[in-house]
């Protein structure tokens, strides 16, 4: 109402024949229109180079790109987005293979280099500013590589329960506990995975969240999982980036050093990606802040949304 009042006042003061008044009116109207546009979520189909991604845009200010993990989608960030959009332009893609974004047919289409190129392309298509890159799980695997290969595009990096590629590779090679915790990846690589994951109304996938999702978000995810080819696209992230064998080994680039300010948040009850993934991070990340959550599991943004949002705001605000 305040901005609309300004527009009305400018119309009255400017006069019908005053070009300066008309220009002021137009500027104020454009400001009001921009503010209204910032206040609501919109979705665009964005050409990022090789594929087209469905991308949410919400808010104005410093751009913040948020990358979801498996088996989620951009809706993973709905609660955080609604809060952070008051001060940031929050950009939430469905990554390739997910929901309404393109689902390429070949396993090789999901190699990490292509996933990284998608996000660099998305940043270039969305803004000329440096972005805050926030990511969870597989989104984090992509974000680590983006921060390594294109640091000039980032203002900061925020990681949630997503292992650094060098630390994770070392643990899979040498740590029995992490190897056991990662044994589920053999299932996801197997050709029968789609059938198993879709049985009984996606009971396996829904059950993995152990009550972390609201009924509404679970229903949204099930709708996305049911799209033709979606489960295969999602699983191809594993198939393209893990060497098969008794113990899966990551096939993505290592020697990943990070120069941008980085916040890593971790649920210490994560049973798939163990807290040992925090050990040695400072060898690869020059400007590192770590926050741990004693009672949270892998689904940190769902378990502790208020605390996660506060940590993001505090970290970015101090830069």
C-alpha positions in Angstrom: 0.0 0.0 0.0 2.9 2.4 0.7 4.4 2.1 -2.7 1.0 2.5 -4.4 0.5 5.6 -2.4 3.8 7.0 -3.7 2.6 6.3 -7.3 -0.7 8.1 -6.8 1.1 11.1 -5.3 3.5 11.4 -8.2 0.6 11.3 -10.6 -1.1 14.2 -8.8 2.0 16.3 -8.4 3.4 15.7 -11.9 0.5 17.2 -13.8 -1.0 15.9 -17.1 1.4 17.7 -19.4 4.6 17.5 -17.4 7.1 15.0 -19.0 9.2 15.0 -15.8 6.2 14.1 -13.8 5.3 11.3 -16.2 8.9 10.0 -16.0 8.7 10.0 -12.2 5.4 8.2 -12.4 6.8 5.6 -14.7 9.8 5.0 -12.5 7.7 4.6 -9.4 5.3 2.3 -11.2 8.2 0.2 -12.4 9.6 0.0 -8.9 6.2 -1.2 -7.6 5.9 -3.8 -10.4 9.4 -5.1 -9.6 8.6 -5.3 -5.9 5.4 -7.3 -6.7 7.4 -9.6 -9.0 9.9 -10.2 -6.3 7.2 -11.1 -3.8 6.0 -14.2 -5.7 7.6 -17.4 -6.9 7.7 -17.9 -10.6 9.0 -20.9 -12.6 10.8 -20.6 -15.9 12.2 -23.2 -18.3 15.8 -22.1 -18.6 18.2 -23.2 -21.4 21.5 -23.9 -19.6 23.4 -25.2 -22.6 22.9 -28.9 -23.2 19.6 -29.2 -21.4 16.6 -27.1 -20.2 15.9 -26.9 -16.5 12.8 -25.9 -14.7 13.9 -23.2 -12.3 12.1 -21.3 -9.6 12.9 -17.6 -9.0 11.7 -15.9 -5.8 12.8 -12.6 -4.3 15.3 -9.9 -5.1 18.8 -9.0 -3.9 21.9 -11.1 -3.9 21.3 -14.2 -6.0 21.3 -17.5 -4.1 21.3 -20.8 -6.1 20.0 -23.8 -4.1 20.8 -27.3 -5.4 18.7 -30.2 -4.1 19.8 -33.8 -3.5 18.5 -37.3 -4.2 15.7 -38.2 -4.3 14.3 -34.7 -3.9 13.7 -31.7 -6.2 13.6 -27.9 -5.9 10.7 -28.2 -3.5 13.3 -29.4 -0.9 14.0 -25.7 -0.4 10.4 -24.4 -0.1 10.5 -23.5 3.6 14.0 -21.9 3.3 13.1 -20.2 0.1 10.1 -18.5 1.5 12.2 -17.0 4.3 15.4 -16.2 2.4 13.5 -14.6 -0.6 12.9 -11.5 1.7 16.6 -10.6 1.2 17.9 -12.7 -1.7 16.9 -13.7 -5.2 16.5 -17.4 -4.5 17.0 -19.6 -7.6 15.9 -23.2 -7.2 16.4 -25.5 -10.2 15.1 -29.1 -10.7 18.5 -30.5 -11.8 18.7 -32.6 -15.0 16.8 -35.9 -14.7 14.4 -34.5 -12.1 10.8 -33.5 -12.2 10.0 -31.2 -15.2 13.6 -30.6 -16.2 15.0 -32.5 -19.2 15.7 -36.2 -18.6 18.5 -37.2 -21.0 18.4 -40.9 -22.0 22.0 -42.0 -21.7 23.9 -42.8 -18.4 26.8 -40.8 -19.7 24.6 -37.7 -19.8 24.8 -37.6 -16.0 28.5 -37.5 -15.6 29.5 -34.9 -13.0 31.1 -32.6 -15.6 27.8 -32.2 -17.3 25.9 -31.6 -14.1 28.5 -28.9 -13.2 28.1 -27.3 -16.6 24.3 -27.1 -16.1 24.8 -25.0 -13.0 27.4 -22.8 -14.5 25.1 -22.3 -17.4 22.2 -21.5 -15.0 24.2 -18.9 -13.2 25.2 -17.3 -16.5 21.6 -17.3 -17.7 20.2 -15.9 -14.4 22.6 -13.1 -13.3 25.8 -11.2 -13.8 26.4 -11.1 -10.1 28.3 -13.6 -8.0 26.0 -16.0 -6.3 25.8 -17.8 -3.0 25.6 -21.5 -3.9 23.7 -23.6 -1.3 23.6 -27.4 -1.8 22.6 -30.7 -0.1 23.6 -34.3 -0.8 24.1 -34.8 -4.6 23.6 -31.1 -5.1 26.6 -30.7 -2.9 28.7 -33.0 -5.0 28.0 -30.7 -7.9 28.5 -27.6 -5.8 32.0 -28.6 -4.6 33.0 -29.0 -8.3 31.4 -25.7 -9.3 33.3 -23.9 -6.5 36.5 -25.5 -7.6 36.2 -24.9 -11.4 34.4 -21.6 -11.4 35.2 -19.7 -8.2 34.8 -16.4 -9.9 31.1 -17.0 -10.1 30.6 -17.5 -6.4 30.4 -15.2 -3.5 30.2 -18.1 -1.0 29.5 -21.8 -0.8 27.1 -23.5 1.7 27.1 -27.3 1.9 24.8 -29.5 3.9 25.5 -33.2 4.4 27.4 -33.5 1.1 30.9 -34.9 1.3 34.0 -33.3 -0.2 35.0 -35.5 -3.1 38.6 -36.1 -1.9 37.5 -36.8 1.7 34.8 -39.1 0.6 37.0 -41.0 -1.8 39.5 -41.6 0.9 36.8 -42.8 3.3 35.4 -45.2 0.7 38.9 -46.6 0.2 40.0 -46.9 3.8 37.1 -46.6 6.3 35.0 -49.7 6.9 32.2 -47.7 8.5 31.7 -45.4 5.6 31.9 -48.2 3.1 29.1 -50.0 5.0 27.1 -46.9 5.2 27.4 -46.4 1.5 26.5 -50.0 0.5 23.0 -48.8 -0.6 24.7 -47.3 -3.6 25.2 -50.8 -5.1 21.4 -51.0 -5.1 21.0 -47.7 -6.9 23.4 -48.8 -9.6 21.7 -52.1 -10.2 19.3 -52.3 -13.2 16.5 -53.5 -10.9 16.5 -50.3 -8.9 13.7 -48.6 -10.6 11.3 -51.5 -9.9 12.3 -51.7 -6.2 12.0 -48.0 -5.6 8.6 -47.7 -7.3 7.0 -50.7 -5.5 4.2 -50.0 -3.0 3.8 -46.4 -4.0 7.5 -45.6 -3.7 7.6 -47.0 -0.1 11.4 -47.4 -0.2 12.1 -43.7 -1.1 9.4 -42.3 1.1 10.6 -44.4 4.0 14.1 -43.2 3.7 13.1 -39.8 5.0 11.9 -41.4 8.3 9.2 -38.9 8.9 11.2 -35.8 7.9 8.7 -34.8 5.1 5.3 -33.2 5.5 2.5 -35.2 3.9 2.2 -32.4 1.3 5.9 -32.5 0.4 5.9 -36.3 0.2 2.9 -36.2 -2.2 4.8 -33.6 -4.3 7.8 -35.9 -4.5 5.8 -39.0 -5.4 4.2 -37.0 -8.3 7.7 -36.1 -9.5 9.0 -39.7 -9.1 6.1 -40.9 -11.2 6.9 -38.8 -14.2 8.1 -40.9 -17.2 11.8 -41.7 -17.0 12.2 -39.7 -13.8 13.5 -42.6 -11.6 16.0 -43.6 -14.2 17.2 -40.1 -14.6 17.7 -39.7 -10.9 19.5 -43.1 -10.5 21.7 -42.3 -13.5 23.5 -39.8 -11.2 24.8 -42.8 -9.3 25.4 -45.0 -12.4 27.4 -42.3 -14.2 29.6 -41.3 -11.3 30.4 -44.4 -9.4 32.7 -47.2 -10.5 31.0 -50.5 -9.9 32.4 -53.3 -7.8 32.0 -54.8 -4.3 32.6 -51.3 -3.0 31.4 -48.4 -5.2 34.2 -45.9 -5.9 33.6 -42.3 -7.0 34.5 -41.6 -10.6 34.4 -37.8 -10.3 37.4 -35.4 -10.3 39.5 -35.1 -7.1 42.1 -32.7 -5.9 39.2 -30.3 -5.4 40.4 -27.1 -3.7 38.0 -24.4 -2.6 39.0 -20.7 -2.3 35.6 -19.1 -1.7 34.2 -18.7 1.8 32.5 -22.0 2.7 30.0 -23.0 5.4 29.6 -26.7 5.9 26.6 -27.9 8.0 26.2 -31.5 9.1 23.6 -33.6 10.8 25.7 -35.7 13.2 23.1 -38.5 13.1 23.5 -38.9 9.3 23.7 -42.7 8.8 24.6 -42.6 5.1 27.2 -39.8 5.0 29.0 -40.1 8.3 30.4 -37.2 10.4 33.9 -38.5 9.6 33.4 -36.6 6.3 34.2 -33.5 8.2 37.7 -34.7 9.1 40.4 -33.1 7.0 38.2 -30.6 5.2 40.5 -27.7 6.1 43.1 -29.3 3.9 41.0 -28.5 0.8 39.0 -25.4 1.9 41.0 -22.3 2.7 38.2 -20.3 4.3 36.1 -22.9 6.2 33.3 -22.6 8.8 31.7 -25.8 10.2 28.4 -26.1 12.0 27.1 -29.4 13.4 23.7 -30.4 14.6 23.9 -33.1 17.2 20.3 -34.5 16.9 19.8 -34.1 13.1 20.2 -36.8 10.4 20.8 -36.5 6.7 17.6 -34.5 6.1 19.0 -31.4 7.8 16.9 -28.7 6.1 13.7 -30.6 7.0 14.7 -31.4 10.6 16.2 -28.0 11.5 14.8 -25.4 9.1 14.9 -22.5 11.4 18.5 -23.2 12.5 19.7 -23.8 9.0 18.2 -20.5 7.7 19.7 -18.6 10.6 23.2 -20.1 9.9 22.9 -19.2 6.2 21.9 -15.6 7.1 24.6 -15.2 9.7 27.3 -16.6 7.4 26.4 -14.6 4.3 25.7 -11.5 6.4 29.3 -11.5 7.8 31.0 -11.7 4.4 
